Amino acid sequence: MKTKSLINIEMTSVLTTIGQVDSSIKYLKALATTTVYTPTTGTITSIMPSASFSTATASSTYPSGTIFRDMGKRVITYNTKNQEVAKYIFVQPQIGAATEGVPGNYATQKFYVQVWAAATAATAVTVGRVG
């Protein structure tokens, strides 16, 4: 008589978490003067070297209190040792009620803000989720 062996199956999906931001919490607020990174040249991918991200963007600042709408794209940058050093979210500033929050140059006024930095990073995170 043959005996059947039991196979141990792990339910890894039970241990995973959903990585999506709740649709009711889609805004961020500048808690201090905030550096924004506007795409200029090259390709920006979801995971890329820090130097490539710097080359592909131009930086400028927005004042404290600015509200940004999360546009859904993320970028994680890493250093030469393949260690993650920063996380950025693609956003759009929300301008007053006269334009229903939409900036005048809607198609081009989108950029990245830093929402996470490694402990060794010199850049402070200056935005927080609103909601």
Summary of the structure (lengths in Angstrom):
residues: 131
radius of gyration: 19.8
end to end distance: 63.6
largest distance: 81.4
contacts: 300
relative contact order: 0.24
helix: 10%
strand: 40%
